[in-house]
């Protein structure tokens, strides 16, 4: 059995990173120059989590329909065959839990929920927090993710060969970074530390997303699961 490595794999930014970088900068420029509130900006980053989840489900759906085969599922030392629909449902609940925790902490700290609302209010009613400003930024994120992630997934033919369990794990690295950015960023807003701290958080977020090879991390994780099964 191969020894697991603790080294973080890095990558070089590519031209596909241009659109995600632009999308990330729009809320920053909105706060700095276009009269947006910092709360609106971090609300966009919180909703980005939901966009990534929906995109992942769409990729899993395309892969399932294209191959119509059962997939390997690694459960400790056992490997079983499961349907693609099972993996999609599992991802929806598991990823949804992460998104619900993140958005609940953010909305509670930022104080944007109506008085008396439950902890899942933002997660279940995210569409109520979209206004003219956040709509522009969200559209930019949707376009950037489709152009830099979904379209290459289809054009390259990866949807025919990429295991669904690999697709399922893909967004988790980014979701951790997003949680860190949104939750700590909302705390900075609570203490009124200003846009300077917001810019620092977003720059760190973009650098991590650009230079860390999440796909390689997922590949190493899935390979280790295979070896342990």
N, C-alpha and C positions, 0 to 999 in steps of 0.2 A: 504494500500500500504506500502511495506517495505521501510524503510529509506535507502538511498544509503550510502554506506560506503566510506570514503576517505582513508582508510588504504590500503597501497600497500601490496598485498599478496606475500609472499616469499615461496620458495621451497628449497629442498635439491638437490644438484647436483646428477646426477645418472651416471651410466656407459655409457648411451647414449650421455653424454656430452663430452666424451673423443675425439671423432672424430672432432666435431666442435672446440674444444679447439686447437687440433693439426692443423686444417686448419687455424685458426686465427693466430697461431704462425709462420707458414711457412713464410709469408711475413716479419715478424719481424726478424727472423733468416736470411732471405735472405739479408736484409739490413745490419745486423750486421756482418755476416760472409761470405756471398756468393757473395758479390759484386753487389747486386741489388741497384738501386737508390730508395730513399724514395718515389719519384713520382710513381714509378712502384708499390710499396707496396700499396699506397693509391688508385691507379687506380684499384687494385684488390678489395679493400674494396668497392669502388664505384660500381664495377660490381657485387659484391655480392648482391646488391639490386635487380638487374635484375634476378639473379638466384633464389632468394626467390620468386619473382613475378611469374616466369615461373613455379616453383614448386607448388605454390598455385593454379595456373590455372589447372595444371595437376591433383591435388587432387580434385578440383571442377568438372573437367570433369569425373573422375572416379566415384565420388558420383552421378553425374547426370545420367550417363549411368547405374549405378547399381540400382538406385531407379526409375528413369523415372517418377517422380512425381513433381507436382508444389510445390514451397516453399513459406513460409510466408515471406512477405516483409513489414517492419514496416515503415510507413511514418507519423511521428507525432502521432496523435491520431487514425490513421487508419491502419488496417492490410489488405493487399491484397495478393492474390496468384499470383506468377509469375513463369515463366519457368526458369530452370537452366541456359539456354543460356543467358537470360536477365541478370542474376547475373554475369555471366562470362564476358559479354560485359561491364557491369557497372564497375566491378573490373578492367578490362583492362584499361579503360579510367581514372578511379579515381586513381588507384595505379600508372599508367603510368605518371600521372601529378606529383605525389610526386617524382617519380624516375627522371623525366625530370628536375625538379627544383634542386634536389640534385646534379645530375651529371653536370648540366649547371654551377652551382655555383662552384663546385669543379674544373671543367676543366678550367673555366675562371680564378679563383684564382691561380691555379697551372700553368697556361700558357702553356698548352699542345695542345691547338687547333691551327690549321694553321692560319696564318694571314688572316683576313677578313672572317673567318668562323662565321656562325651564332651561337646564344646561344644554340641551340639544336644539334650542330654538334656532340658532344661526345655521346649523347643519341642515335642519329640515326646512328652513325658510330662507335659504341663501338668496333666492331670486328677489326677495324684498329689499335687499341691500344694493341692488344694481341701480345706479343712476347714470346720468349722461357721462360723467367722468369715468366711472368704473367700467361702463359698457365699452368705451373706446379701448381701454387697456385689456379687457378680457377678450375682445375680438382680436387684438394683436397676439395674445397668447395662443388662442385657438389657431390662427393662421400660422404662427411660427411652429407650433407642434405638428400640425398636419404637414407643412412643407418640409420640415427638417427631420421628421420622425416617421409619420405614417406613409407619406408618398414614397420615400426610399424603401420602406418595408415592402410595399407592393411592387414597385418597379424592379427591385433587385431580385424578386422572387423568394425573399426570405419567408414569406407567409406559407410557402409550400414545405419548408424544411425545419423551421425553428420550432423546437418543442414548446408546447403551451406552458409547461411549468417554468421554462425560461422566461417567456413573455410575462408570466404572472409575477415573477420576482423583480423584473426590470425597474419598476418605479420606486422600490422601497428605499434605495440609496438616496434618491433625490427627495423623497418625502421626509426623511430624517433631517436633511439640510433645510428644507422648507419649514419644518416644525421649529427648528432652532431659530431660524430667521424671524418667523412670524411671532412666536411666543416671546422671545427676548426683545424683539422690536416693539411689541405692544407694551412691554414693561417699561421700555425707554420712553414711550409716549406717555405712559402713566406718570412718570416723574418729569415729564416736559424737558427732556434732554435735547430736543430739536432735531432738525433735518440732518445735521452732521452725523449723528449716530445712525440714522436711517441709511445714509449713503454708505457708511462703513459696512453695515450688515448686508446690504444688497451687493456691494462689491465682493465681499467674502463669498456670498452665495453664488455669484456668477463665476468666480474663479474656481470654486470647488466643482461646479457643474461642468466647466469647460476643460479642466485639466485632469480630473479623476476619471479613470476609465471604468464607469459603472458596468458596462457590458462585460468586461473581463472579470470583474468581481462576481457578477451573477454566474458567468460561465464556470469560474472556479468553485463557487458554492454548489452548483448543480453537480459538477463532476465529483466533488467530495461526497455529496449525498449518494451518488451512484456507487462509489467505492465502499461506503459504509453499509450499503444495503446487502 
